[in-house]
Amino acid sequence: MDYEFSNKKEMLNSLIEYTKNSDDEVIRIKETIKEQLLKCPELLYALHNVSYEDELFDDDGNLFEDGEWSNYFEDNIRPYVFFPETQTEVKNYLCYKIDFNEMPRYNNIEKYVEIVFVILVNGKDVVDKNTGIPRHDLISSILRNKFSWTNIFGNQCKIVENKEGTTDSQYVMRTMVLRMTTTNSILKNGKVINHKVNL
């Protein structure tokens, strides 16, 4: 067989390239979201993980820019929609996923991509005490401010849905959906595939 790699290191490097390939938007967009969220101290504050507060602020309340903000990833911030059924400590979650299920009519070169944020706030920690704002609404506003009507993913995205709900007796939730139009798998091994637009 003919492989593009000859050892494990080369294989892993080829897999890491998926985060940069413009046609692999699921991995690329999730990586962009991760980078943006972990550089957003107001979001990390709103998630309210008391175990990590000393990574956000010093003893005088100043922003601690050298803190281990990456601790929030896969703990409170998850690039998939999953949260544990039972918890020993009160936690809030921001999950996200990327969906594609529709193309513009008469156009097979583009597709609609939806970026879905699911905010899950524990019922024992619903209102942020310092602002008086419900935590799921506060997180939603931070996300709107950071992503809506921006070209942060390469194309402009806008909010098409923002709904409140509950999961069970433990979580209050808000689901925010951003939509953008992007190319529809027009690259194969770095080369453009010949797509035609039907008019």
Secondary structure, 3 states (H helix, E strand, C coil): CCCCCCCHHHHHHHHHHHHCCCCCHHHHHHHHHHHHHCCCHHHHHHHCCHHHHHHHECCCCCECCCCCHHHHECCCEECCCCCCCCCCCCCCEEEEEEEEEECCCCCCCEEEEEEEEEEEEEHHHCECCCCCCEHHHHHHHHHHHHHCCCCCCCCCCEEEEEEEEECCCCEEEEEEEEEEEEECCCEECCEECCCCCCC
